[in-house]
Amino acid sequence: MPSLYANDSEQIDRRTSRSICDAVGERLQQRLRPDPRLPTHLEQLLDELRKRDRDSH
Protein backbone atom coordinates (compact mmCIF):
# COMPACT_ATOMS: atom_id res chain seq x y z
CA MET A 1 0.00 0.00 0.00
CA PRO A 2 1.53 3.34 -0.98
CA SER A 3 2.23 5.90 1.69
CA LEU A 4 0.07 9.02 1.94
CA TYR A 5 3.24 11.07 1.72
CA ALA A 6 5.53 10.26 -1.17
CA ASN A 7 9.20 10.75 -0.53
CA ASP A 8 9.49 13.02 -3.54
CA SER A 9 6.56 15.27 -2.51
CA GLU A 10 7.19 18.96 -2.14
CA GLN A 11 7.09 20.36 1.35
CA ILE A 12 5.44 23.69 2.08
CA ASP A 13 6.88 26.05 4.61
CA ARG A 14 5.17 27.03 7.84
CA ARG A 15 4.16 30.46 6.54
CA THR A 16 2.45 28.99 3.46
CA SER A 17 0.73 26.36 5.58
CA ARG A 18 -0.55 29.05 7.97
CA SER A 19 -1.85 31.13 5.04
CA ILE A 20 -3.73 28.16 3.65
CA CYS A 21 -5.25 27.33 7.05
CA ASP A 22 -6.30 30.95 7.57
CA ALA A 23 -7.94 31.13 4.13
CA VAL A 24 -9.83 27.87 4.69
CA GLY A 25 -10.93 29.07 8.14
CA GLU A 26 -12.22 32.38 6.77
CA ARG A 27 -14.24 30.63 4.06
CA LEU A 28 -15.72 28.19 6.57
CA GLN A 29 -16.75 31.06 8.84
CA GLN A 30 -18.46 32.82 5.93
CA ARG A 31 -20.36 29.72 4.85
CA LEU A 32 -21.29 28.48 8.32
CA ARG A 33 -22.66 31.72 9.72
CA PRO A 34 -25.85 31.16 11.65
CA ASP A 35 -29.10 32.26 10.08
CA PRO A 36 -29.90 35.72 11.51
CA ARG A 37 -33.64 35.02 11.42
CA LEU A 38 -35.37 33.95 14.59
CA PRO A 39 -37.51 30.83 14.73
CA THR A 40 -41.13 31.45 13.73
CA HIS A 41 -42.46 30.99 17.26
CA LEU A 42 -40.10 33.65 18.66
CA GLU A 43 -41.00 36.05 15.83
CA GLN A 44 -44.68 35.60 16.71
CA LEU A 45 -43.99 36.30 20.37
CA LEU A 46 -42.02 39.44 19.53
CA ASP A 47 -44.82 40.62 17.24
CA GLU A 48 -47.30 40.11 20.06
CA LEU A 49 -45.11 42.10 22.46
CA ARG A 50 -44.82 44.93 19.94
CA LYS A 51 -48.58 44.94 19.45
CA ARG A 52 -49.23 45.08 23.19
CA ASP A 53 -46.67 47.83 23.58
CA ARG A 54 -48.39 49.93 20.86
CA ASP A 55 -51.83 49.26 22.36
CA SER A 56 -50.72 50.36 25.82
CA HIS A 57 -49.54 53.78 24.61
C-alpha positions, 0 to 999 in steps of 0.5 A: 500500500503506498504511503500518503506522503511520497518521498518526492513530494514537495514540502510547504513552509510554515508560513504557506501552511498558515496562510492556507489554514487561515484562508480555509478558516475564513471561508468556513466562517463565511459559509457556516454563519448562523441564520440571523432570522429567529424561529417562527415561534419567537418572531410571533412572540415578539410581534405580540409584544410589539402589538401590546406595547403599541396598544398600551400607549 
